[in-house]
Amino acid sequence: MTEPLLEVKDLTVHFPTEDGLVKAVDGISFSLEPGETLGVVGESGSGKSVSFLTVMGLIRSDQAVITGEVFFQGQDLLKLPVEEMRNIRGARISMIFQDPMTSLHPYYKVGTQISEAVRTHQKVSKQEAHDQAVEMLRKVGIPKPDERAKQYPHEFSGGMRQRAMIAMALSLNPDLLIADEPTTALDVTVQAQILDLIDRLKQEFNAAVVIITHDLGVVAEHCDTIQVMYAGKAVEFGDRHDIYYGSHHPYTWGLLRSIARLDADSNERLHPIKGLPPSLINVPPGCAFHPRCPYVMDICRTETPALLPSDGHHAAACHLSLADKERILKEEVMSRS
């Protein structure tokens, strides 16, 4: 059996504030194989982005209380010196950030920013780095890449800026690509193009991919495995079929119910999850989802459920019995059909 490319063990990231300790990530564990695509799904504030900013070394121990282990190709990233982590970031692990308008520097031409990333990690001339930048812009489908490389970010559309960010992230052929909300603020046609592009480039560069999103509909066709997060914890984990057709957590059912469907009656209303996510300073005792859960039991208010596997791979952190989960799931599927 091959060693996982990325293995996260009991990662916690807590931010001390004047109001109390913000438990942004509260003990998550998962692994990612080479060539695999992992979808990380949950509402804003569930700990998705913080988890992977910590993997990238962009949240440091002087900013937060970080515990656990993050093994990448056998190295614990949390124990690496800053300089060594800087060499890994970009060259072996790259991230597409949430907002390309703020991630790209407005004062520098797009080609210059990509070639600068190349020269930081490779001993090449300015011309070679520029040629590499133009080639990457071509690979991500930007027309007339030699001309576009000389333009500034504000001269690109939203979809083109996102493509430029992908070009920058892949310019060093990383082993792991992390895409944080790569389709935010893009129309649905461009969303599909960006996700298809990530799929195609993943195959071409043989990279593992993490797609962070709040929308289960976005990752439906593009992820091998999916982790659902709520209040800093993973509440469900499984392959694509497990999550979409056999999910076992009420929060996942709520996310699936809130997706707009093409085959639904045009007058049918969406079914949002009632209530709001909890404050990460005052997370409810027991199961954090219990104040919003329609199937809450007394035990949910006092005991935190473990993320237990039901069939070796598929796991859900819920006190409902397997028989109850199967019964409710059947009702959920019938209501959506």
C-alpha positions as CSV (number, residue, x, y, z in Angstrom):
1,M,0.0,0.0,0.0
2,T,1.4,3.4,-1.0
3,E,2.1,6.1,1.6
4,P,-0.5,8.9,1.5
5,L,0.6,12.2,-0.1
6,L,-0.9,14.2,2.7
7,E,-1.9,12.8,6.1
8,V,-3.5,15.1,8.8
9,K,-3.7,13.7,12.3
10,D,-5.9,15.4,15.0
11,L,-5.2,18.9,13.8
12,T,-6.4,21.7,16.1
13,V,-6.0,25.5,15.4
14,H,-7.2,27.8,18.2
15,F,-7.0,31.6,18.1
16,P,-6.7,33.4,21.4
17,T,-8.8,36.6,21.4
18,E,-10.0,39.1,24.0
19,D,-13.5,37.4,23.9
20,G,-12.1,33.9,24.4
21,L,-10.5,31.0,22.5
22,V,-11.8,30.7,18.9
23,K,-11.7,26.9,18.1
24,A,-11.4,27.3,14.3
25,V,-10.3,23.7,13.8
26,D,-10.9,21.3,16.5
27,G,-9.3,17.9,15.9
28,I,-9.6,16.8,12.2
29,S,-7.9,13.8,10.7
30,F,-7.9,12.7,7.0
31,S,-5.5,11.5,4.3
32,L,-5.1,12.2,0.6
33,E,-3.6,9.8,-1.9
34,P,-1.5,10.9,-5.0
35,G,-3.9,11.8,-7.9
36,E,-6.9,12.0,-5.6
37,T,-9.4,14.9,-5.5
38,L,-10.8,15.7,-2.0
39,G,-13.8,18.0,-1.6
40,V,-14.0,19.9,1.7
41,V,-17.6,21.2,2.2
42,G,-19.3,23.3,4.9
43,E,-20.8,26.7,5.7
44,S,-18.6,29.8,6.2
45,G,-16.8,29.5,9.5
46,S,-16.7,25.7,9.6
47,G,-12.8,25.6,9.6
48,K,-12.3,24.6,5.9
49,S,-9.9,27.4,4.8
50,V,-8.1,27.6,8.2
51,S,-7.3,23.9,8.0
52,F,-5.5,24.3,4.7
53,L,-3.9,27.6,5.4
54,T,-2.3,25.8,8.3
55,V,-1.2,23.0,6.0
56,M,0.4,25.7,3.8
57,G,2.2,27.1,6.7
58,L,0.4,30.4,6.4
59,I,-1.0,30.3,9.9
60,R,1.9,30.2,12.3
61,S,2.4,29.2,16.0
62,D,2.7,32.9,17.0
63,Q,-0.8,33.6,15.6
64,A,-2.6,30.5,16.9
65,V,-2.3,27.5,19.2
66,I,-1.6,24.7,16.7
67,T,-1.4,21.0,17.7
68,G,-1.5,17.7,15.8
69,E,0.5,16.4,12.8
70,V,0.5,17.3,9.1
71,F,2.6,14.8,7.1
72,F,3.3,15.7,3.5
73,Q,5.5,13.1,1.6
74,G,6.6,11.8,5.0
75,Q,7.6,15.2,6.5
76,D,5.7,16.8,9.4
77,L,5.1,20.3,8.0
78,L,4.3,21.7,11.5
79,K,7.8,21.0,12.6
80,L,9.7,22.4,9.6
81,P,11.7,25.7,9.9
82,V,10.1,28.7,8.2
83,E,12.7,28.7,5.4
84,E,12.2,25.0,4.6
85,M,8.4,25.5,4.5
86,R,8.8,28.4,2.2
87,N,10.7,26.2,-0.3
88,I,7.8,23.6,-0.2
89,R,5.1,26.2,-0.5
90,G,4.6,27.0,-4.2
91,A,7.0,24.3,-5.5
92,R,5.4,21.2,-4.0
93,I,2.1,22.6,-2.5
94,S,0.2,25.4,-4.2
95,M,-3.0,27.2,-3.3
96,I,-5.6,29.0,-5.4
97,F,-6.9,31.6,-3.1
98,Q,-10.6,32.6,-2.7
99,D,-10.6,36.0,-4.3
100,P,-8.2,36.4,-7.4
101,M,-8.7,40.2,-7.4
102,T,-7.1,40.6,-4.0
103,S,-4.6,37.7,-4.5
104,L,-3.1,39.1,-7.6
105,H,-1.1,42.4,-7.1
106,P,-2.8,45.2,-8.9
107,Y,0.5,47.1,-9.6
108,Y,2.2,44.3,-11.5
109,K,1.5,42.7,-14.8
110,V,0.0,39.2,-14.7
111,G,2.9,37.6,-16.6
112,T,5.4,39.3,-14.2
113,Q,3.7,37.8,-11.2
114,I,3.7,34.3,-12.6
115,S,7.4,34.5,-13.7
116,E,8.4,35.9,-10.3
117,A,6.9,32.8,-8.7
118,V,8.9,30.6,-11.1
119,R,12.2,32.5,-10.4
120,T,11.7,32.2,-6.6
121,H,11.9,28.4,-6.8
122,Q,13.9,27.8,-10.1
123,K,17.3,29.0,-11.3
124,V,16.2,30.3,-14.6
125,S,16.6,33.6,-16.5
126,K,14.0,36.3,-16.7
127,Q,13.2,35.4,-20.3
128,E,12.9,31.7,-19.5
129,A,10.5,32.5,-16.6
130,H,8.5,34.8,-18.8
131,D,8.2,32.1,-21.5
132,Q,7.1,29.7,-18.8
133,A,4.4,32.1,-17.6
134,V,3.1,32.6,-21.2
135,E,3.0,28.9,-21.7
136,M,1.0,28.4,-18.5
137,L,-1.5,31.1,-19.5
138,R,-1.9,29.2,-22.8
139,K,-2.5,25.9,-20.9
140,V,-5.2,27.4,-18.8
141,G,-7.1,28.5,-21.9
142,I,-6.3,32.3,-21.9
143,P,-6.4,33.5,-25.5
144,K,-3.4,35.5,-26.9
145,P,-1.3,34.6,-23.8
146,D,1.7,36.6,-24.9
147,E,-0.4,39.8,-25.0
148,R,-2.4,38.9,-21.9
149,A,0.9,38.4,-19.9
150,K,1.6,42.1,-20.4
151,Q,-1.7,43.2,-18.9
152,Y,-2.7,44.1,-15.3
153,P,-5.2,42.1,-13.2
154,H,-8.0,44.7,-13.6
155,E,-7.9,44.2,-17.4
156,F,-8.9,40.5,-16.9
157,S,-12.5,39.3,-16.3
158,G,-13.3,37.3,-13.1
159,G,-13.0,34.0,-14.9
160,M,-9.7,35.0,-16.6
161,R,-8.3,36.2,-13.2
162,Q,-9.1,32.8,-11.7
163,R,-7.4,31.1,-14.7
164,A,-4.4,33.3,-14.1
165,M,-4.3,32.2,-10.5
166,I,-4.5,28.5,-11.6
167,A,-1.6,29.2,-14.0
168,M,0.5,30.7,-11.2
169,A,-0.4,27.8,-8.8
170,L,0.6,25.1,-11.4
171,S,3.6,26.9,-12.9
172,L,6.0,24.8,-10.7
173,N,4.2,21.5,-11.2
174,P,3.2,21.0,-7.5
175,D,2.3,17.6,-6.1
176,L,-0.7,19.1,-4.3
177,L,-3.1,21.8,-5.4
178,I,-5.4,23.4,-2.9
179,A,-8.3,25.4,-4.5
180,D,-10.1,27.6,-1.9
181,E,-13.6,28.4,-3.2
182,P,-12.3,28.5,-6.8
183,T,-15.7,29.3,-8.3
184,T,-16.9,32.1,-5.9
185,A,-18.5,35.1,-7.7
186,L,-18.3,33.3,-11.1
187,D,-21.4,32.6,-13.1
188,V,-22.4,28.9,-13.5
189,T,-21.0,28.5,-17.0
190,V,-17.6,29.9,-15.9
191,Q,-17.8,27.7,-12.7
192,A,-18.1,24.6,-14.9
193,Q,-15.2,25.7,-17.1
194,I,-12.9,26.4,-14.1
195,L,-13.7,23.0,-12.5
196,D,-13.2,21.2,-15.8
197,L,-9.9,23.0,-16.2
198,I,-8.7,21.9,-12.7
199,D,-9.7,18.3,-13.6
200,R,-7.8,18.4,-16.9
201,L,-4.6,20.0,-15.4
202,K,-4.7,17.5,-12.5
203,Q,-4.4,14.7,-15.1
204,E,-1.7,16.5,-17.0
205,F,0.4,17.4,-14.0
206,N,-0.5,14.2,-12.0
207,A,-1.3,16.3,-8.9
208,A,-3.6,15.6,-6.0
209,V,-6.3,18.3,-5.6
210,V,-8.3,19.7,-2.6
211,I,-11.4,21.7,-3.5
212,I,-12.8,23.8,-0.6
213,T,-16.3,25.0,-1.1
214,H,-19.6,25.7,0.7
215,D,-21.6,24.1,-2.1
216,L,-22.1,20.4,-2.4
217,G,-23.4,20.9,-5.9
218,V,-20.1,22.3,-7.1
219,V,-18.0,19.3,-6.3
220,A,-20.6,16.6,-7.3
221,E,-18.7,15.5,-10.5
222,H,-15.2,16.5,-9.6
223,C,-14.3,14.8,-6.2
224,D,-13.3,11.3,-5.4
225,T,-13.8,11.7,-1.6
226,I,-15.7,14.4,0.3
227,Q,-15.3,15.7,3.9
228,V,-18.2,17.6,5.4
229,M,-17.1,20.1,8.1
230,Y,-19.2,21.9,10.8
231,A,-18.0,24.1,13.7
232,G,-14.3,23.1,13.2
233,K,-14.9,19.4,13.1
234,A,-15.4,16.8,10.3
235,V,-18.9,15.4,10.7
236,E,-18.9,13.1,7.7
237,F,-16.4,11.6,5.4
238,G,-16.8,9.2,2.4
239,D,-16.5,8.7,-1.3
240,R,-18.7,10.6,-3.7
241,H,-21.4,7.9,-3.8
242,D,-21.4,7.7,0.0
243,I,-22.1,11.4,0.4
244,Y,-24.6,12.0,-2.4
245,Y,-26.5,8.7,-2.2
246,G,-25.9,7.3,1.2
247,S,-25.1,10.2,3.6
248,H,-25.6,9.5,7.3
249,H,-25.4,13.0,9.0
250,P,-28.3,15.4,9.3
251,Y,-26.1,18.3,8.4
252,T,-25.2,16.6,5.1
253,W,-28.9,15.9,4.4
254,G,-29.5,19.7,5.0
255,L,-26.8,20.7,2.6
256,L,-28.1,18.3,-0.1
257,R,-31.7,19.6,0.5
258,S,-30.6,23.2,-0.1
259,I,-29.1,22.6,-3.6
260,A,-31.2,23.9,-6.5
261,R,-32.3,21.1,-8.9
262,L,-33.0,21.3,-12.6
263,D,-35.6,18.6,-12.4
264,A,-37.6,20.2,-9.5
265,D,-40.9,22.0,-10.0
266,S,-40.2,25.7,-10.7
267,N,-42.5,26.7,-7.9
268,E,-40.8,24.5,-5.3
269,R,-38.9,26.4,-2.6
270,L,-35.4,25.5,-1.5
271,H,-35.1,24.1,2.0
272,P,-32.3,25.9,3.9
273,I,-30.9,24.6,7.2
274,K,-32.7,26.4,10.0
275,G,-30.7,28.6,12.4
276,L,-27.1,29.8,12.1
277,P,-23.7,28.1,12.7
278,P,-22.5,28.5,16.3
279,S,-19.9,30.9,17.6
280,L,-16.6,29.1,17.6
281,I,-15.9,30.7,21.0
282,N,-19.0,29.2,22.5
283,V,-19.5,25.9,20.6
284,P,-22.6,24.1,22.0
285,P,-21.8,21.1,24.2
286,G,-22.3,17.6,22.7
287,C,-22.9,17.6,19.0
288,A,-22.4,21.1,17.8
289,F,-25.2,20.7,15.3
290,H,-27.8,19.7,17.8
291,P,-29.5,23.2,18.1
292,R,-30.3,23.1,14.4
293,C,-30.9,19.3,14.0
294,P,-34.5,18.1,13.4
295,Y,-33.5,14.6,14.8
296,V,-31.9,15.8,18.1
297,M,-32.0,13.4,21.1
298,D,-31.0,14.0,24.7
299,I,-27.6,12.4,24.2
300,C,-26.8,14.9,21.4
301,R,-26.9,17.8,23.9
302,T,-24.3,16.3,26.2
303,E,-22.0,13.8,24.4
304,T,-19.8,14.6,21.4
305,P,-20.3,11.9,18.8
306,A,-17.1,10.3,17.3
307,L,-16.5,10.1,13.6
308,L,-17.1,6.4,13.3
309,P,-16.9,4.4,10.1
310,S,-20.0,2.5,9.2
311,D,-18.5,0.4,6.4
312,G,-14.7,0.8,6.6
313,H,-14.5,4.1,4.7
314,H,-17.7,6.0,5.1
315,A,-17.9,7.7,8.5
316,A,-20.4,10.0,10.2
317,A,-20.3,11.7,13.6
318,C,-23.9,11.2,14.7
319,H,-25.7,9.5,17.6
320,L,-28.5,8.2,15.4
321,S,-28.4,4.4,15.1
322,L,-27.5,3.0,11.7
323,A,-31.1,1.7,11.3
324,D,-32.5,5.2,11.9
325,K,-30.0,6.7,9.5
326,E,-31.0,4.3,6.8
327,R,-34.7,4.9,7.4
328,I,-34.3,8.7,7.4
329,L,-32.0,8.5,4.3
330,K,-34.7,6.6,2.5
331,E,-37.2,9.3,3.3
332,E,-34.8,12.0,2.2
333,V,-34.1,10.3,-1.2
334,M,-37.9,9.8,-1.7
335,S,-38.6,13.5,-0.9
336,R,-35.9,14.5,-3.5
337,S,-37.1,12.2,-6.3
